[in-house]
Amino acid sequence: MDSIISTFHIDWKIIVAQAINFVIVFVVLYIFALKPLSKLMAERAEKIKQGLVDSKKANELLQKAGEEYKENTIKLRKFSVDAQKELQKDLEKLRAENIERIKKDEEEYKKKRMAQMELDKKALIESATKEVISLAMLATEKLISSKKDLNNL
Amino acid sequence: MEANQIKTTITDEGAISHETTLFAEPILHTNNFTFTNALVSSWLAVLIIVILAVILRKKMREVPKGLQNIFEVVVEGALDLCDQVTNNRALSMTVFPIAISVFFFVLVNNWLGLLPIGGLGLLEKSSEGLAFVPFLRGGTADVNTTIALAIMAVLGANLFGIFSIGIWKIFNKYVNLKALGQIFTKIKKDKTIIIVAPITFFVGLLELVGEFAKIASLSFRLFGNVFAGEVLLASMAAIFAYILPIPFIFLEILVGVIQALIFSMLLVVYFTISATDHDAHDEHDGEHEHVNKESIIINSNTA
């Protein structure tokens, strides 16, 4: 044992000094590097884990929304087709009604026009008769006056 | 040439010997204490680690960059390696700070021995003439450093065992009074206990010797490898100082990492073994065996 100690110069004081060196390294590394780094890495891992869970949830929601969108699109398409059909029906009905009404209006208008035309015709005949009479009267007067002149000659 | 030293340069007259001695050379003496070059190297290693740790703490961000990136990669890799040994994350998290501290301390000390600043030193007069004493020598190339680390590892492992499974179980591991006690309690059931119990007790004593063997193997393995590396580099430099040592320097860089890794892994292994309750395992195995036997009996009956 003594030969080993003397050959390798084993000195308990240096052993203690080296042990203290290691303790300093351990304490400094633990306080300044390992503890905060472990905390930071754990927090980051937790965030990543949470992010993965959230993304999975978001993906599920997206898938659900996609399915809902598809279902709604089908429903909406069906509804729009039905509505179109109903609208067409209503339109046809309205069109028929309108045609009926227009025909009625046209009929009434025709009647009114005929009555008006009758009235106008009567008035025209009356005025024409009056004019013919006045013209005949004028011609007669002119004839009479011309006969008077001839007699005076 | 003596067995414990290699003379790298020798001249006939006014010789300056550049010896790679087995021990760290003293560079300063005070009344009670001798400062060796390995101790100075160790202080330098501590200083480097402290500076790096402080820089790391100051520049620590959520998104890693530069030094933090490297450190995180090392820490994550080492923790995974630790998990492979312990098979228990909680245990790994307890042992890991000690193991990684040992790793960095040993690694920086190993690498400091490779720096060319070892060329700076003193000329000391000895009986054989002038001798060159470098200011720096790899901290782990001094057996005092490796012994200090090994003692701390083995003591730490036992203390960890005491806190994990209790002082009585650790005590019984070395001085197996429980086995001796079984002679009186189980003699009626099993006569062979008279032979088995003393053997078990003796095995416990061997375990105690094994703890000292652990200290010796840990310290001398690390010291031997690092010292051999320094001798190798010195020899290569003595043969041809230019270019020739370069591949060996790379080799020693690798050896430095491997030795640091081996030391810290063994430390994790010792801590894990110490924290494992072997009695509980044996009892559990016994119960398992008993259940198996019962199930075999039931099966044979039903058949």
Contacts between the chains, C-beta under 8 A, distances in Angstrom:
chain1	res1	chain2	res2	distance
A	7	B	4	6.6
A	7	B	22	6.2
A	7	B	23	7.5
A	8	B	22	6.0
A	8	B	23	5.6
A	8	B	143	4.4
A	8	B	144	7.9
A	9	B	22	7.9
A	9	B	23	3.5
A	9	B	24	6.9
A	9	B	36	7.9
A	9	B	143	7.9
A	9	B	144	7.5
A	10	B	143	6.3
A	10	B	144	6.1
A	10	B	147	6.7
A	11	B	34	7.0
A	11	B	144	6.0
A	13	B	32	7.5
A	13	B	33	5.9
A	13	B	34	7.8
A	14	B	24	7.8
A	14	B	34	7.5
A	14	B	36	6.4
A	14	B	38	8.0
A	14	B	39	6.0
A	14	B	142	7.6
A	14	B	144	4.2
A	14	B	145	7.9
A	14	B	148	7.9
A	15	B	144	5.1
A	15	B	147	5.6
A	15	B	148	4.5
A	15	B	151	7.3
A	16	B	148	7.4
A	17	B	39	5.9
A	17	B	42	7.9
A	18	B	39	7.1
A	18	B	42	5.9
A	18	B	139	7.4
A	18	B	144	5.9
A	18	B	145	4.5
A	18	B	148	3.8
A	18	B	149	7.3
A	19	B	148	4.4
A	19	B	149	8.0
A	19	B	151	7.4
A	19	B	152	5.8
A	21	B	42	4.9
A	21	B	43	6.8
A	21	B	45	7.6
A	21	B	46	5.1
A	21	B	105	7.5
A	22	B	101	7.2
A	22	B	102	7.4
A	22	B	105	5.5
A	22	B	148	6.8
A	22	B	149	6.3
A	22	B	152	6.4
A	24	B	46	5.4
A	24	B	50	7.4
A	25	B	45	7.8
A	25	B	46	5.6
A	25	B	49	5.2
A	25	B	50	7.7
A	25	B	101	5.5
A	25	B	104	6.8
A	25	B	105	4.8
A	26	B	97	7.1
A	26	B	98	6.6
A	26	B	101	4.1
A	28	B	49	6.7
A	28	B	50	4.9
A	28	B	53	5.1
A	28	B	54	7.9
A	29	B	49	6.6
A	29	B	53	5.5
A	29	B	97	7.3
A	29	B	100	7.1
A	29	B	101	5.0
A	29	B	104	6.6
A	30	B	97	5.1
A	30	B	101	7.1
A	32	B	50	8.0
A	32	B	53	4.0
A	32	B	54	5.8
A	32	B	56	6.7
A	32	B	57	4.2
A	33	B	52	8.0
A	33	B	53	4.6
A	33	B	56	5.1
A	33	B	57	6.5
A	33	B	71	6.8
A	34	B	75	7.4
A	34	B	96	7.8
A	34	B	97	5.1
A	34	B	100	6.7
A	36	B	57	6.3
A	36	B	60	5.9
A	37	B	56	7.5
A	37	B	60	6.8
A	37	B	68	7.6
A	37	B	71	6.7
A	37	B	72	6.8
A	37	B	75	6.4
A	38	B	75	7.9
A	38	B	93	7.9
A	40	B	60	6.4
A	40	B	62	6.7
A	41	B	72	6.7
A	41	B	75	7.6
A	41	B	76	7.6
A	43	B	62	7.8
A	44	B	62	6.5
